[in-house]
């Protein structure tokens, strides 16, 4: 099995085929960044249409058992995910409704502050706001995994403490290995682990150490360092791979409707546009290389399997209903 | 019209800096009967963009169908013309930026539809800042919050901080290039606590900062924000006005009734708990209804405030400023 805690971009039959051939068991897709409830419903509708048209290759999973069923029938399971809580439009009742529609992973905030809490690019992080607490309680109740990847450090710590279910940092790296606002401090990673959560190590070049982009061994060594911080039961994979994203898509992700100016997101003025994929991961299906790579840097087979899929499956079992 | 007559007219205009009537003739009749010639008419608190467009549409229809007593105003000269004709000028406003969400272009779009006043937050946090019911307030958000304030300054929307958190209030006043309003909020250091929690009342620091930058504080006869609630006398209300005048002077105090009549049962609960919580929130000590004090049962009694202020020793000219002149000056500087 191989589980990727986050991908984004355009999904279609070619991508499903490629992911199946690459040995992926389960992928969390991104259905929205800034969208409200209506556009989010559209995105869910599109995924359902795709699932019907490609039922031989994939399915939309609601439980860990669905993921195992996909594996047994040789298909890729997809978890419907959103990178912002704007899909709820501030309405607590919508949490259950979207869960009923199959949404399983929702990030509290995306880059900017919202009604739930602070975010990674804000000059100061508000911490978990009142609606944020309400949201987490409700997401715990209805079985949606709380994702804290783009969330500010203070809000992240508050959310880890507040949630009664394990939470995820689905796609980020350790800031002590690569300092970046998107990456997470050791304090956050230790708190995450103490509360049973999981971090998905990313391959996105803007937030990944250069040597981890150069070779699969370098990336697996980064994973080993992350395991030293968070422990073997709390580290997994969340590549942040994007399929066929254009500059226009990048602009939407970063600038949304909230600014008329240029926002570089995880990039910078020196590196404003799309960044090259890691040398060892030119195609997403190349991720299969980490099966051997993790063994080569010293993990046992059972440790490797936790990173590849076991840790995610444990969290999914604890959270999904 | 010359500037002199303009100013004289402005002085006679009675402004209610915040009311939230259900959109109907019957409700606006209460302001009309009270001699209010300009009302900051709250359109929505939690509305999304499309819900709010629908409500604005409804206000346009109500105003058109009842043009004998009201009209929508999109500018200070509109207000003056409508007031001069003996009608109520409705200035549309929001008590939250939920209709804008995080879309920078929507400030200009709503301004074009006549929305001239927006409160940044309503009790809770949003993309711009924090509300007065949040335990944590990190001020105006550096990403969207600062851009939103600059945009509201640019397109001519008056920023209202009545329900904002303390830090968000101070930072908004500081960051805004134009004066900012507290359309409806009473002084915390005078009143103590309110039926909406202590932090719903405005700090002395905020009141002073608001005035120092040219803003106006709308004091409210809403009993839930008065020291002795519905037992408060008119003289005691006027004492609160004088307390505030001592703090900031005659040019920075106005009236915002916070009178919100005509809504279906359960609406008040919706405003407070919105759609954001499943719990009963302890913040609201009682469920405030519409039972106002004997000396001001509705805004039809609005002019009782004028009489009370004059009886308390204010000159007719100073009373005019409080009853509307100060807010008209602020509208002129910001719309």
Contacts between the chains, C-beta under 8 A, distances in Angstrom:
chain1	res1	chain2	res2	distance
A	34	B	102	6.7
A	36	B	48	6.9
A	36	B	101	7.1
A	86	B	101	7.6
A	86	B	102	7.7
A	89	B	48	5.9
A	90	B	46	6.8
A	90	B	98	6.8
A	90	B	274	7.0
A	90	B	275	6.2
A	90	B	276	5.7
A	91	B	275	4.0
A	91	B	276	7.3
A	92	B	275	6.2
A	92	B	276	5.6
A	92	B	277	6.1
A	92	B	278	5.8
A	93	B	275	6.5
A	111	B	143	7.0
A	112	B	102	6.8
A	112	B	127	6.3
A	112	B	141	6.7
A	112	B	143	4.1
A	112	B	144	5.4
A	113	B	125	7.3
A	113	B	127	6.0
A	113	B	138	7.9
A	113	B	141	4.1
A	113	B	143	6.6
A	113	B	144	7.3
A	113	B	145	7.3
A	114	B	102	7.5
A	114	B	125	7.8
A	114	B	126	6.9
A	114	B	127	5.4
A	115	B	124	6.2
A	115	B	125	5.5
A	115	B	126	5.0
A	115	B	127	7.5
A	115	B	276	7.5
A	116	B	125	8.0
A	117	B	125	7.7
A	118	B	138	6.5
A	119	B	143	7.5
A	121	B	142	8.0
A	121	B	143	6.1
A	122	B	138	7.6
A	122	B	141	5.7
A	122	B	142	5.3
A	122	B	143	5.8
A	123	B	142	3.7
A	124	B	138	4.3
A	124	B	139	6.6
A	124	B	142	7.1
A	125	B	138	6.5
A	126	B	125	6.0
A	126	B	130	6.3
A	126	B	134	7.6
A	126	B	136	5.4
A	126	B	137	7.1
A	126	B	138	4.1
A	126	B	141	7.9
A	127	B	136	4.5
A	127	B	138	7.4
A	128	B	136	7.9
A	129	B	124	6.7
A	129	B	125	3.9
A	129	B	130	7.3
A	129	B	134	5.8
A	129	B	136	7.0
A	130	B	124	5.6
A	130	B	125	7.2
A	130	B	133	6.6
A	130	B	134	5.9
A	130	B	135	7.7
A	130	B	276	7.5
A	130	B	277	7.7
A	131	B	124	5.8
A	131	B	125	7.0
A	131	B	276	4.8
A	131	B	277	7.8
A	134	B	276	5.9
A	134	B	277	5.2
A	134	B	278	7.1
A	134	B	279	7.8
A	138	B	278	7.3
A	256	B	102	6.4
A	257	B	102	6.3
A	257	B	103	3.9
A	257	B	104	6.3
A	257	B	105	6.6
A	258	B	102	4.5
A	258	B	103	7.1
A	258	B	104	5.8
A	258	B	127	7.3
A	258	B	143	6.8
A	258	B	144	4.6
A	258	B	147	7.0
A	259	B	104	6.2
A	259	B	143	7.8
A	259	B	144	7.6
A	259	B	147	5.9
A	260	B	104	6.2
